[in-house]
Amino acid sequence: MLAERLARIAPFHVMELAKMAAALEKEGRSIIHLGIGEPDFTAPPCVIEAATQAMREGRLQYTSALGLPALREAIATHYQSTYGINISSNRIVVTAGASAALLLACAALVEVNAEVLMPDPCYPCNRHFVAAFDGLPKQIPTGPAERFQLSAALVEAHWRSTTKGVLLASPSNPTGTSILPNELAAIISKVKQKGGFTIVDEIYQGLSYDQAPFCALSLDSDIVVVNSFSKYFHMTGWRLGWLVVPEAWLPQFEKLAQNLFICPSTVAQHAALACFSSEAAQTYVERKAEMKRRRDYLIPALLQLGFQVPVVPDGAFYVYADCSRFSDDADQFTRHLLHQAGVVIVPGLDFGEVGARRYVRISYATSIENLQEAVRRIGEFLASSPAGNAS
């Protein structure tokens, strides 16, 4: 018999739309993908060469469950050079992607029937990571006034005797918004007062456009931070990420990593060492500027089409747009848009309940030319729908 917890794991609608789009493409339709959150850039040549060299030399054996010592040291140096934070490499756990990092964190921290607070909207897998260890994810309604993020006041209002921690993401998927440093400090302090844990997902932190580089570890060292080589470093399919954990917890995280994953991909780890080279660093700076250019094109274009963007995203590569002028059902709106205009965007129902029918997530992790064509198609689609209502 299958475990009862599976009933608490909802389907991922982003993937369902991707399947529909793939079927249409198979029929010969032209589809523009603004759905899945994957950079259109791939790993820089020096990163690919590092992987190739490791394979040529046969450096493919298991590594430590915590990751290659050289990679852990490189990540620690990255925190110093980018954020001015001194982090011991002993605190770094290299993982099979940020998903494995979040699974390890939840395995270590989430008790049976323990509540973990997170915002509504948020990345859907976050609540499923908690549920996978029989915890109770509690999504707290947020809106533009909170930048679609938790606040210290919301944490205080919703904390109960069964609450054990918070799971945050800054910048966030689906909204692209960050928690302002002062507010994040207040949240961490509040959770600490309650004796709880704080996990901060920073996989989009490298793609922050409107503020100086910032990391939650500069506020408090007794938190768990998650990061990844997927988004900023453009290594999505390589499945490599990392955790920074309090040093006293390291033996327990190592024990879990040994049993659950053995070790991350050895080839990916050798490749990732080249991410911190000067050649790769310059590539990432240029690509980040290109992502910002795309954002700065897309938001005014969406506003001109009639969408509302209540909070301008300061990071990641998403716009959380209000489509209620056109439809009272964002799910139906996105399906009609796909089939009639050949443009994939994602309804809010993946990310929570509060804005499920009102909001859509639009990814700008594609070329300016694709974005321009998508805007043209969406404009024609809206013009052809009675009163702009596509449902």
C-alpha positions as YAML, in Angstrom:
chain: A
units: angstrom
residues:
- id: 1
  name: MET
  ca: [0.00, 0.00, 0.00]
- id: 2
  name: LEU
  ca: [1.20, 3.49, -0.79]
- id: 3
  name: ALA
  ca: [1.94, 5.84, 2.10]
- id: 4
  name: GLU
  ca: [-0.85, 8.19, 3.19]
- id: 5
  name: ARG
  ca: [1.48, 11.20, 2.97]
- id: 6
  name: LEU
  ca: [1.30, 10.99, -0.83]
- id: 7
  name: ALA
  ca: [-2.21, 12.44, -0.64]
- id: 8
  name: ARG
  ca: [-0.63, 15.68, 0.62]
- id: 9
  name: ILE
  ca: [1.66, 15.98, -2.41]
- id: 10
  name: ALA
  ca: [-0.12, 17.92, -5.16]
- id: 11
  name: PRO
  ca: [0.68, 17.64, -8.88]
- id: 12
  name: PHE
  ca: [3.06, 20.24, -10.29]
- id: 13
  name: HIS
  ca: [0.98, 22.23, -12.81]
- id: 14
  name: VAL
  ca: [4.07, 23.82, -14.33]
- id: 15
  name: MET
  ca: [5.05, 20.37, -15.56]
- id: 16
  name: GLU
  ca: [1.53, 19.61, -16.79]
- id: 17
  name: LEU
  ca: [1.57, 22.74, -18.95]
- id: 18
  name: ALA
  ca: [5.02, 21.78, -20.19]
- id: 19
  name: LYS
  ca: [3.60, 18.41, -21.31]
- id: 20
  name: MET
  ca: [0.75, 20.14, -23.16]
- id: 21
  name: ALA
  ca: [3.24, 22.47, -24.83]
- id: 22
  name: ALA
  ca: [5.44, 19.54, -25.86]
- id: 23
  name: ALA
  ca: [2.44, 17.81, -27.44]
- id: 24
  name: LEU
  ca: [1.59, 20.95, -29.43]
- id: 25
  name: GLU
  ca: [5.20, 21.28, -30.57]
- id: 26
  name: LYS
  ca: [5.09, 17.67, -31.74]
- id: 27
  name: GLU
  ca: [2.16, 18.69, -33.93]
- id: 28
  name: GLY
  ca: [4.32, 21.41, -35.47]
- id: 29
  name: ARG
  ca: [3.10, 24.39, -33.42]
- id: 30
  name: SER
  ca: [5.49, 27.21, -32.54]
- id: 31
  name: ILE
  ca: [5.55, 27.53, -28.74]
- id: 32
  name: ILE
  ca: [7.29, 30.22, -26.68]
- id: 33
  name: HIS
  ca: [8.16, 28.95, -23.21]
- id: 34
  name: LEU
  ca: [7.76, 31.46, -20.38]
- id: 35
  name: GLY
  ca: [6.83, 28.76, -17.89]
- id: 36
  name: ILE
  ca: [9.57, 26.59, -16.41]
- id: 37
  name: GLY
  ca: [12.17, 28.44, -14.35]
- id: 38
  name: GLU
  ca: [15.30, 27.46, -16.22]
- id: 39
  name: PRO
  ca: [17.93, 29.86, -17.59]
- id: 40
  name: ASP
  ca: [18.35, 29.67, -21.36]
- id: 41
  name: PHE
  ca: [22.10, 30.01, -20.79]
- id: 42
  name: THR
  ca: [24.16, 26.87, -20.25]
- id: 43
  name: ALA
  ca: [27.34, 26.38, -18.26]
- id: 44
  name: PRO
  ca: [30.28, 28.48, -19.55]
- id: 45
  name: PRO
  ca: [32.86, 26.69, -21.71]
- id: 46
  name: CYS
  ca: [35.44, 26.58, -18.91]
- id: 47
  name: VAL
  ca: [32.97, 24.72, -16.68]
- id: 48
  name: ILE
  ca: [32.25, 22.17, -19.40]
- id: 49
  name: GLU
  ca: [35.99, 21.77, -20.01]
- id: 50
  name: ALA
  ca: [36.57, 21.13, -16.29]
- id: 51
  name: ALA
  ca: [34.00, 18.33, -16.40]
- id: 52
  name: THR
  ca: [35.55, 16.89, -19.55]
- id: 53
  name: GLN
  ca: [39.01, 16.95, -18.01]
- id: 54
  name: ALA
  ca: [37.79, 15.19, -14.87]
- id: 55
  name: MET
  ca: [36.28, 12.45, -17.03]
- id: 56
  name: ARG
  ca: [39.41, 12.12, -19.14]
- id: 57
  name: GLU
  ca: [41.52, 11.73, -16.01]
- id: 58
  name: GLY
  ca: [39.13, 9.25, -14.44]
- id: 59
  name: ARG
  ca: [38.36, 11.37, -11.37]
- id: 60
  name: LEU
  ca: [34.89, 9.86, -11.05]
- id: 61
  name: GLN
  ca: [34.92, 7.99, -7.76]
- id: 62
  name: TYR
  ca: [32.64, 8.73, -4.83]
- id: 63
  name: THR
  ca: [33.52, 11.87, -2.93]
- id: 64
  name: SER
  ca: [32.87, 12.60, 0.73]
- id: 65
  name: ALA
  ca: [29.15, 12.84, 1.46]
- id: 66
  name: LEU
  ca: [29.80, 16.49, 2.31]
- id: 67
  name: GLY
  ca: [31.41, 17.17, -1.08]
- id: 68
  name: LEU
  ca: [34.89, 17.73, -2.46]
- id: 69
  name: PRO
  ca: [36.99, 19.63, 0.10]
- id: 70
  name: ALA
  ca: [38.25, 21.93, -2.66]
- id: 71
  name: LEU
  ca: [34.68, 22.81, -3.70]
- id: 72
  name: ARG
  ca: [33.59, 23.43, -0.11]
- id: 73
  name: GLU
  ca: [36.59, 25.75, 0.28]
- id: 74
  name: ALA
  ca: [35.74, 27.53, -2.99]
- id: 75
  name: ILE
  ca: [32.17, 28.12, -1.82]
- id: 76
  name: ALA
  ca: [33.45, 29.52, 1.49]
- id: 77
  name: THR
  ca: [35.76, 31.86, -0.44]
- id: 78
  name: HIS
  ca: [32.78, 32.90, -2.57]
- id: 79
  name: TYR
  ca: [30.92, 34.05, 0.57]
- id: 80
  name: GLN
  ca: [33.91, 36.13, 1.58]
- id: 81
  name: SER
  ca: [34.49, 37.76, -1.81]
- id: 82
  name: THR
  ca: [30.82, 38.33, -2.67]
- id: 83
  name: TYR
  ca: [29.21, 39.09, 0.69]
- id: 84
  name: GLY
  ca: [32.13, 39.83, 2.99]
- id: 85
  name: ILE
  ca: [31.16, 36.93, 5.28]
- id: 86
  name: ASN
  ca: [33.71, 34.60, 6.84]
- id: 87
  name: ILE
  ca: [32.25, 31.09, 6.61]
- id: 88
  name: SER
  ca: [34.23, 28.03, 7.59]
- id: 89
  name: SER
  ca: [34.24, 25.44, 4.81]
- id: 90
  name: ASN
  ca: [33.36, 22.94, 7.56]
- id: 91
  name: ARG
  ca: [29.85, 24.40, 7.58]
- id: 92
  name: ILE
  ca: [29.22, 23.71, 3.89]
- id: 93
  name: VAL
  ca: [27.43, 20.58, 2.68]
- id: 94
  name: VAL
  ca: [27.49, 20.05, -1.09]
- id: 95
  name: THR
  ca: [24.26, 18.43, -2.27]
- id: 96
  name: ALA
  ca: [22.57, 16.95, -5.35]
- id: 97
  name: GLY
  ca: [20.87, 20.25, -6.18]
- id: 98
  name: ALA
  ca: [18.98, 22.65, -3.94]
- id: 99
  name: SER
  ca: [16.15, 20.11, -3.78]
- id: 100
  name: ALA
  ca: [18.43, 17.62, -2.02]
- id: 101
  name: ALA
  ca: [19.62, 20.45, 0.24]
- id: 102
  name: LEU
  ca: [16.05, 21.24, 1.28]
- id: 103
  name: LEU
  ca: [15.29, 17.54, 1.77]
- id: 104
  name: LEU
  ca: [18.32, 17.20, 4.06]
- id: 105
  name: ALA
  ca: [17.32, 20.31, 6.00]
- id: 106
  name: CYS
  ca: [13.76, 19.05, 6.47]
- id: 107
  name: ALA
  ca: [14.95, 15.55, 7.36]
- id: 108
  name: ALA
  ca: [17.14, 17.06, 10.07]
- id: 109
  name: LEU
  ca: [14.73, 19.65, 11.46]
- id: 110
  name: VAL
  ca: [11.09, 18.75, 10.79]
- id: 111
  name: GLU
  ca: [9.34, 16.63, 13.42]
- id: 112
  name: VAL
  ca: [6.15, 14.64, 12.85]
- id: 113
  name: ASN
  ca: [3.14, 17.03, 12.94]
- id: 114
  name: ALA
  ca: [5.42, 20.05, 13.37]
- id: 115
  name: GLU
  ca: [4.21, 23.19, 11.61]
- id: 116
  name: VAL
  ca: [6.58, 25.07, 9.33]
- id: 117
  name: LEU
  ca: [5.52, 28.56, 8.28]
- id: 118
  name: MET
  ca: [6.00, 29.78, 4.71]
- id: 119
  name: PRO
  ca: [4.35, 32.44, 2.58]
- id: 120
  name: ASP
  ca: [1.45, 32.00, 0.21]
- id: 121
  name: PRO
  ca: [2.56, 32.21, -2.60]
- id: 122
  name: CYS
  ca: [5.75, 30.16, -2.54]
- id: 123
  name: TYR
  ca: [7.57, 27.47, -4.50]
- id: 124
  name: PRO
  ca: [5.23, 24.43, -4.29]
- id: 125
  name: CYS
  ca: [7.96, 21.88, -3.57]
- id: 126
  name: ASN
  ca: [8.79, 23.70, -0.32]
- id: 127
  name: ARG
  ca: [5.56, 22.56, 1.30]
- id: 128
  name: HIS
  ca: [6.05, 19.08, -0.13]
- id: 129
  name: PHE
  ca: [9.55, 18.80, 1.32]
- id: 130
  name: VAL
  ca: [8.00, 19.45, 4.74]
- id: 131
  name: ALA
  ca: [5.12, 17.03, 4.13]
- id: 132
  name: ALA
  ca: [7.55, 14.32, 2.99]
- id: 133
  name: PHE
  ca: [8.83, 14.14, 6.58]
- id: 134
  name: ASP
  ca: [5.30, 14.22, 8.04]
- id: 135
  name: GLY
  ca: [5.51, 17.88, 8.99]
- id: 136
  name: LEU
  ca: [2.66, 20.33, 8.45]
- id: 137
  name: PRO
  ca: [3.43, 23.12, 5.97]
- id: 138
  name: LYS
  ca: [1.42, 26.21, 6.87]
- id: 139
  name: GLN
  ca: [1.17, 28.81, 4.12]
- id: 140
  name: ILE
  ca: [0.42, 32.28, 5.43]
- id: 141
  name: PRO
  ca: [-1.49, 34.61, 3.07]
- id: 142
  name: THR
  ca: [0.67, 37.47, 1.84]
- id: 143
  name: GLY
  ca: [0.15, 40.21, -0.71]
- id: 144
  name: PRO
  ca: [1.76, 43.24, -2.28]
- id: 145
  name: ALA
  ca: [1.95, 45.05, 1.07]
- id: 146
  name: GLU
  ca: [4.35, 42.34, 2.31]
- id: 147
  name: ARG
  ca: [6.05, 41.96, -1.09]
- id: 148
  name: PHE
  ca: [4.48, 38.47, -1.10]
- id: 149
  name: GLN
  ca: [6.86, 37.51, 1.73]
- id: 150
  name: LEU
  ca: [6.57, 36.66, 5.41]
- id: 151
  name: SER
  ca: [7.13, 39.42, 7.95]
- id: 152
  name: ALA
  ca: [8.03, 39.29, 11.63]
- id: 153
  name: ALA
  ca: [4.49, 40.43, 12.43]
- id: 154
  name: LEU
  ca: [2.99, 37.57, 10.42]
- id: 155
  name: VAL
  ca: [5.31, 35.06, 12.08]
- id: 156
  name: GLU
  ca: [4.25, 36.34, 15.50]
- id: 157
  name: ALA
  ca: [0.55, 36.22, 14.57]
- id: 158
  name: HIS
  ca: [0.67, 32.66, 13.23]
- id: 159
  name: TRP
  ca: [3.16, 30.98, 15.57]
- id: 160
  name: ARG
  ca: [1.56, 28.24, 17.68]
- id: 161
  name: SER
  ca: [2.79, 25.67, 20.15]
- id: 162
  name: THR
  ca: [3.13, 23.17, 17.29]
- id: 163
  name: THR
  ca: [5.15, 25.57, 15.11]
- id: 164
  name: LYS
  ca: [8.83, 24.65, 14.83]
- id: 165
  name: GLY
  ca: [10.27, 26.96, 12.18]
- id: 166
  name: VAL
  ca: [10.02, 28.97, 8.99]
- id: 167
  name: LEU
  ca: [11.04, 28.24, 5.41]
- id: 168
  name: LEU
  ca: [11.75, 31.39, 3.40]
- id: 169
  name: ALA
  ca: [13.04, 32.15, -0.11]
- id: 170
  name: SER
  ca: [14.69, 35.44, -1.00]
- id: 171
  name: PRO
  ca: [14.43, 36.25, -3.89]
- id: 172
  name: SER
  ca: [11.32, 34.19, -4.24]
- id: 173
  name: ASN
  ca: [9.83, 31.87, -6.80]
- id: 174
  name: PRO
  ca: [7.19, 32.78, -8.07]
- id: 175
  name: THR
  ca: [7.33, 36.50, -7.31]
- id: 176
  name: GLY
  ca: [10.98, 37.47, -7.79]
- id: 177
  name: THR
  ca: [10.75, 39.59, -4.64]
- id: 178
  name: SER
  ca: [13.28, 39.67, -1.79]
- id: 179
  name: ILE
  ca: [12.78, 40.08, 1.92]
- id: 180
  name: LEU
  ca: [14.33, 43.40, 2.89]
- id: 181
  name: PRO
  ca: [17.33, 42.95, 5.20]
- id: 182
  name: ASN
  ca: [15.77, 44.70, 8.20]
- id: 183
  name: GLU
  ca: [12.63, 42.59, 7.91]
- id: 184
  name: LEU
  ca: [14.60, 39.38, 7.49]
- id: 185
  name: ALA
  ca: [16.64, 40.22, 10.59]
- id: 186
  name: ALA
  ca: [13.40, 40.75, 12.52]
- id: 187
  name: ILE
  ca: [12.00, 37.40, 11.32]
- id: 188
  name: ILE
  ca: [15.15, 35.50, 12.28]
- id: 189
  name: SER
  ca: [15.18, 37.18, 15.69]
- id: 190
  name: LYS
  ca: [11.50, 36.39, 16.25]
- id: 191
  name: VAL
  ca: [11.94, 32.72, 15.31]
- id: 192
  name: LYS
  ca: [15.01, 32.46, 17.54]
- id: 193
  name: GLN
  ca: [13.02, 33.85, 20.47]
- id: 194
  name: LYS
  ca: [10.46, 31.10, 19.88]
- id: 195
  name: GLY
  ca: [13.17, 28.43, 19.86]
- id: 196
  name: GLY
  ca: [12.52, 27.58, 16.22]
- id: 197
  name: PHE
  ca: [14.66, 27.10, 13.11]
- id: 198
  name: THR
  ca: [15.03, 29.33, 10.06]
- id: 199
  name: ILE
  ca: [15.78, 27.95, 6.59]
- id: 200
  name: VAL
  ca: [16.48, 30.55, 3.90]
- id: 201
  name: ASP
  ca: [16.53, 29.47, 0.26]
- id: 202
  name: GLU
  ca: [18.90, 31.82, -1.60]
- id: 203
  name: ILE
  ca: [19.18, 30.03, -4.93]
- id: 204
  name: TYR
  ca: [18.31, 33.26, -6.79]
- id: 205
  name: GLN
  ca: [20.45, 35.51, -4.59]
- id: 206
  name: GLY
  ca: [23.06, 35.91, -7.34]
- id: 207
  name: LEU
  ca: [20.31, 37.29, -9.58]
- id: 208
  name: SER
  ca: [19.45, 40.35, -7.46]
- id: 209
  name: TYR
  ca: [19.26, 43.47, -9.61]
- id: 210
  name: ASP
  ca: [18.37, 46.47, -7.47]
- id: 211
  name: GLN
  ca: [20.46, 46.15, -4.31]
- id: 212
  name: ALA
  ca: [23.96, 45.31, -3.17]
- id: 213
  name: PRO
  ca: [24.78, 41.60, -2.75]
- id: 214
  name: PHE
  ca: [23.23, 40.37, 0.47]
- id: 215
  name: CYS
  ca: [23.16, 37.04, 2.31]
- id: 216
  name: ALA
  ca: [21.06, 36.08, 5.33]
- id: 217
  name: LEU
  ca: [24.18, 34.69, 7.04]
- id: 218
  name: SER
  ca: [25.34, 38.26, 7.58]
- id: 219
  name: LEU
  ca: [22.41, 38.62, 10.01]
- id: 220
  name: ASP
  ca: [22.78, 35.43, 12.02]
- id: 221
  name: SER
  ca: [25.05, 32.40, 11.82]
- id: 222
  name: ASP
  ca: [22.58, 30.03, 13.51]
- id: 223
  name: ILE
  ca: [20.40, 29.57, 10.45]
- id: 224
  name: VAL
  ca: [20.39, 27.17, 7.51]
- id: 225
  name: VAL
  ca: [20.99, 28.67, 4.07]
- id: 226
  name: VAL
  ca: [20.35, 26.83, 0.80]
- id: 227
  name: ASN
  ca: [21.97, 27.70, -2.52]
- id: 228
  name: SER
  ca: [22.49, 26.10, -5.91]
- id: 229
  name: PHE
  ca: [24.60, 25.99, -9.04]
- id: 230
  name: SER
  ca: [21.42, 25.85, -11.15]
- id: 231
  name: LYS
  ca: [20.17, 29.41, -11.51]
- id: 232
  name: TYR
  ca: [22.99, 31.97, -11.28]
- id: 233
  name: PHE
  ca: [25.65, 29.47, -12.40]
- id: 234
  name: HIS
  ca: [23.40, 28.00, -15.14]
- id: 235
  name: MET
  ca: [23.97, 24.32, -14.30]
- id: 236
  name: THR
  ca: [20.35, 23.14, -13.95]
- id: 237
  name: GLY
  ca: [20.74, 19.58, -15.22]
- id: 238
  name: TRP
  ca: [24.03, 19.03, -13.38]
- id: 239
  name: ARG
  ca: [22.07, 18.77, -10.10]
- id: 240
  name: LEU
  ca: [24.43, 20.46, -7.68]
- id: 241
  name: GLY
  ca: [23.71, 22.73, -4.73]
- id: 242
  name: TRP
  ca: [24.83, 23.34, -1.18]
- id: 243
  name: LEU
  ca: [23.81, 24.05, 2.39]
- id: 244
  name: VAL
  ca: [25.43, 26.21, 5.03]
- id: 245
  name: VAL
  ca: [24.57, 24.84, 8.47]
- id: 246
  name: PRO
  ca: [25.66, 25.65, 12.04]
- id: 247
  name: GLU
  ca: [28.91, 23.77, 12.58]
- id: 248
  name: ALA
  ca: [27.56, 21.87, 15.59]
- id: 249
  name: TRP
  ca: [24.92, 20.30, 13.36]
- id: 250
  name: LEU
  ca: [27.36, 19.09, 10.72]
- id: 251
  name: PRO
  ca: [27.77, 15.48, 11.99]
- id: 252
  name: GLN
  ca: [24.01, 14.94, 11.84]
- id: 253
  name: PHE
  ca: [23.73, 16.40, 8.33]
- id: 254
  name: GLU
  ca: [26.69, 14.27, 7.23]
- id: 255
  name: LYS
  ca: [25.02, 11.14, 8.61]
- id: 256
  name: LEU
  ca: [21.84, 11.93, 6.68]
- id: 257
  name: ALA
  ca: [23.74, 12.74, 3.48]
- id: 258
  name: GLN
  ca: [25.68, 9.47, 3.70]
- id: 259
  name: ASN
  ca: [22.52, 7.45, 4.03]
- id: 260
  name: LEU
  ca: [20.23, 9.31, 1.64]
- id: 261
  name: PHE
  ca: [22.56, 10.33, -1.20]
- id: 262
  name: ILE
  ca: [26.05, 8.77, -0.69]
- id: 263
  name: CYS
  ca: [27.50, 11.87, -2.37]
- id: 264
  name: PRO
  ca: [26.68, 14.49, -5.03]
- id: 265
  name: SER
  ca: [27.72, 13.95, -8.65]
- id: 266
  name: THR
  ca: [31.50, 13.82, -8.77]
- id: 267
  name: VAL
  ca: [31.70, 15.15, -12.34]
- id: 268
  name: ALA
  ca: [29.42, 18.08, -11.49]
- id: 269
  name: GLN
  ca: [31.56, 18.94, -8.46]
- id: 270
  name: HIS
  ca: [34.78, 19.05, -10.49]
- id: 271
  name: ALA
  ca: [33.01, 21.18, -13.08]
- id: 272
  name: ALA
  ca: [31.65, 23.55, -10.44]
- id: 273
  name: LEU
  ca: [35.16, 24.43, -9.28]
- id: 274
  name: ALA
  ca: [35.54, 26.33, -12.56]
- id: 275
  name: CYS
  ca: [32.46, 28.44, -11.74]
- id: 276
  name: PHE
  ca: [34.68, 30.50, -9.45]
- id: 277
  name: SER
  ca: [37.34, 31.20, -12.08]
- id: 278
  name: SER
  ca: [37.79, 34.75, -13.39]
- id: 279
  name: GLU
  ca: [36.67, 33.63, -16.85]
- id: 280
  name: ALA
  ca: [33.38, 32.23, -15.57]
- id: 281
  name: ALA
  ca: [32.85, 35.15, -13.17]
- id: 282
  name: GLN
  ca: [32.92, 37.64, -16.06]
- id: 283
  name: THR
  ca: [30.42, 35.51, -18.00]
- id: 284
  name: TYR
  ca: [28.03, 35.49, -15.05]
- id: 285
  name: VAL
  ca: [28.24, 39.28, -14.66]
- id: 286
  name: GLU
  ca: [27.33, 39.73, -18.32]
- id: 287
  name: ARG
  ca: [24.50, 37.24, -18.19]
- id: 288
  name: LYS
  ca: [23.06, 38.83, -15.06]
- id: 289
  name: ALA
  ca: [23.00, 42.18, -16.87]
- id: 290
  name: GLU
  ca: [21.14, 40.50, -19.72]
- id: 291
  name: MET
  ca: [18.55, 39.07, -17.30]
- id: 292
  name: LYS
  ca: [18.00, 42.56, -15.89]
- id: 293
  name: ARG
  ca: [17.58, 43.93, -19.42]
- id: 294
  name: ARG
  ca: [14.90, 41.34, -20.08]
- id: 295
  name: ARG
  ca: [13.07, 42.22, -16.87]
- id: 296
  name: ASP
  ca: [13.21, 45.91, -17.70]
- id: 297
  name: TYR
  ca: [11.69, 45.19, -21.12]
- id: 298
  name: LEU
  ca: [8.99, 42.78, -20.00]
- id: 299
  name: ILE
  ca: [7.41, 44.64, -17.09]
- id: 300
  name: PRO
  ca: [6.48, 47.81, -19.04]
- id: 301
  name: ALA
  ca: [5.28, 45.60, -21.91]
- id: 302
  name: LEU
  ca: [2.98, 43.65, -19.58]
- id: 303
  name: LEU
  ca: [1.61, 46.84, -18.07]
- id: 304
  name: GLN
  ca: [0.88, 48.16, -21.53]
- id: 305
  name: LEU
  ca: [-1.01, 44.95, -22.33]
- id: 306
  name: GLY
  ca: [-3.20, 45.52, -19.27]
- id: 307
  name: PHE
  ca: [-1.66, 43.18, -16.71]
- id: 308
  name: GLN
  ca: [-0.96, 44.52, -13.24]
- id: 309
  name: VAL
  ca: [2.43, 43.99, -11.60]
- id: 310
  name: PRO
  ca: [1.79, 45.03, -7.99]
- id: 311
  name: VAL
  ca: [5.39, 44.48, -6.87]
- id: 312
  name: VAL
  ca: [8.29, 44.91, -9.29]
- id: 313
  name: PRO
  ca: [10.53, 41.85, -8.91]
- id: 314
  name: ASP
  ca: [14.04, 42.72, -7.75]
- id: 315
  name: GLY
  ca: [15.54, 39.30, -8.42]
- id: 316
  name: ALA
  ca: [15.27, 35.82, -9.99]
- id: 317
  name: PHE
  ca: [13.68, 35.80, -13.46]
- id: 318
  name: TYR
  ca: [9.95, 35.87, -12.77]
- id: 319
  name: VAL
  ca: [7.12, 38.38, -12.90]
- id: 320
  name: TYR
  ca: [4.06, 37.66, -10.75]
- id: 321
  name: ALA
  ca: [1.36, 39.39, -12.76]
- id: 322
  name: ASP
  ca: [-2.32, 39.98, -12.02]
- id: 323
  name: CYS
  ca: [-4.47, 38.81, -14.95]
- id: 324
  name: SER
  ca: [-7.85, 39.46, -13.31]
- id: 325
  name: ARG
  ca: [-8.67, 42.17, -15.86]
- id: 326
  name: PHE
  ca: [-8.87, 39.41, -18.46]
- id: 327
  name: SER
  ca: [-10.12, 36.39, -16.55]
- id: 328
  name: ASP
  ca: [-11.44, 35.24, -13.19]
- id: 329
  name: ASP
  ca: [-9.65, 31.91, -13.60]
- id: 330
  name: ALA
  ca: [-5.90, 32.10, -14.15]
- id: 331
  name: ASP
  ca: [-5.69, 28.37, -14.86]
- id: 332
  name: GLN
  ca: [-8.15, 28.58, -17.75]
- id: 333
  name: PHE
  ca: [-6.47, 31.78, -18.93]
- id: 334
  name: THR
  ca: [-3.08, 30.07, -19.22]
- id: 335
  name: ARG
  ca: [-4.54, 27.06, -21.01]
- id: 336
  name: HIS
  ca: [-6.34, 29.24, -23.56]
- id: 337
  name: LEU
  ca: [-3.22, 31.32, -24.04]
- id: 338
  name: LEU
  ca: [-1.17, 28.19, -24.71]
- id: 339
  name: HIS
  ca: [-3.58, 26.66, -27.21]
- id: 340
  name: GLN
  ca: [-4.57, 29.86, -29.01]
- id: 341
  name: ALA
  ca: [-1.36, 31.91, -28.89]
- id: 342
  name: GLY
  ca: [1.34, 29.33, -28.34]
- id: 343
  name: VAL
  ca: [2.72, 31.01, -25.21]
- id: 344
  name: VAL
  ca: [3.37, 29.11, -21.97]
- id: 345
  name: ILE
  ca: [2.89, 30.94, -18.66]
- id: 346
  name: VAL
  ca: [1.99, 29.41, -15.29]
- id: 347
  name: PRO
  ca: [-1.18, 29.91, -13.18]
- id: 348
  name: GLY
  ca: [-0.98, 30.89, -9.52]
- id: 349
  name: LEU
  ca: [-2.58, 27.66, -8.31]
- id: 350
  name: ASP
  ca: [0.83, 25.95, -8.12]
- id: 351
  name: PHE
  ca: [2.04, 28.44, -5.53]
- id: 352
  name: GLY
  ca: [-0.79, 28.67, -3.02]
- id: 353
  name: GLU
  ca: [-4.47, 29.44, -2.63]
- id: 354
  name: VAL
  ca: [-4.68, 33.18, -2.05]
- id: 355
  name: GLY
  ca: [-3.89, 34.39, -5.57]
- id: 356
  name: ALA
  ca: [-4.48, 31.14, -7.40]
- id: 357
  name: ARG
  ca: [-7.21, 32.51, -9.67]
- id: 358
  name: ARG
  ca: [-5.78, 36.00, -10.00]
- id: 359
  name: TYR
  ca: [-2.06, 35.70, -10.66]
- id: 360
  name: VAL
  ca: [0.18, 34.14, -13.29]
- id: 361
  name: ARG
  ca: [3.93, 33.62, -13.17]
- id: 362
  name: ILE
  ca: [5.86, 34.66, -16.25]
- id: 363
  name: SER
  ca: [9.50, 33.65, -16.64]
- id: 364
  name: TYR
  ca: [11.84, 35.91, -18.60]
- id: 365
  name: ALA
  ca: [14.65, 33.34, -18.74]
- id: 366
  name: THR
  ca: [14.60, 33.49, -22.54]
- id: 367
  name: SER
  ca: [15.87, 35.83, -25.23]
- id: 368
  name: ILE
  ca: [14.62, 39.37, -25.78]
- id: 369
  name: GLU
  ca: [13.46, 38.25, -29.23]
- id: 370
  name: ASN
  ca: [11.32, 35.50, -27.70]
- id: 371
  name: LEU
  ca: [9.92, 37.93, -25.14]
- id: 372
  name: GLN
  ca: [9.01, 40.42, -27.86]
- id: 373
  name: GLU
  ca: [7.28, 37.74, -29.91]
- id: 374
  name: ALA
  ca: [5.45, 36.49, -26.81]
- id: 375
  name: VAL
  ca: [4.23, 40.01, -26.03]
- id: 376
  name: ARG
  ca: [3.01, 40.37, -29.61]
- id: 377
  name: ARG
  ca: [1.14, 37.06, -29.46]
- id: 378
  name: ILE
  ca: [-0.40, 37.83, -26.06]
- id: 379
  name: GLY
  ca: [-1.55, 41.22, -27.38]
- id: 380
  name: GLU
  ca: [-3.26, 39.59, -30.34]
- id: 381
  name: PHE
  ca: [-4.79, 36.95, -28.09]
- id: 382
  name: LEU
  ca: [-6.23, 39.58, -25.73]
- id: 383
  name: ALA
  ca: [-7.53, 41.67, -28.62]
- id: 384
  name: SER
  ca: [-9.35, 38.66, -30.10]
- id: 385
  name: SER
  ca: [-11.04, 37.73, -26.82]
- id: 386
  name: PRO
  ca: [-14.35, 39.45, -25.98]
- id: 387
  name: ALA
  ca: [-13.63, 42.30, -23.57]
- id: 388
  name: GLY
  ca: [-10.20, 40.75, -23.04]
- id: 389
  name: ASN
  ca: [-11.83, 37.85, -21.17]
- id: 390
  name: ALA
  ca: [-10.25, 34.60, -22.23]
- id: 391
  name: SER
  ca: [-12.01, 32.24, -19.83]
...
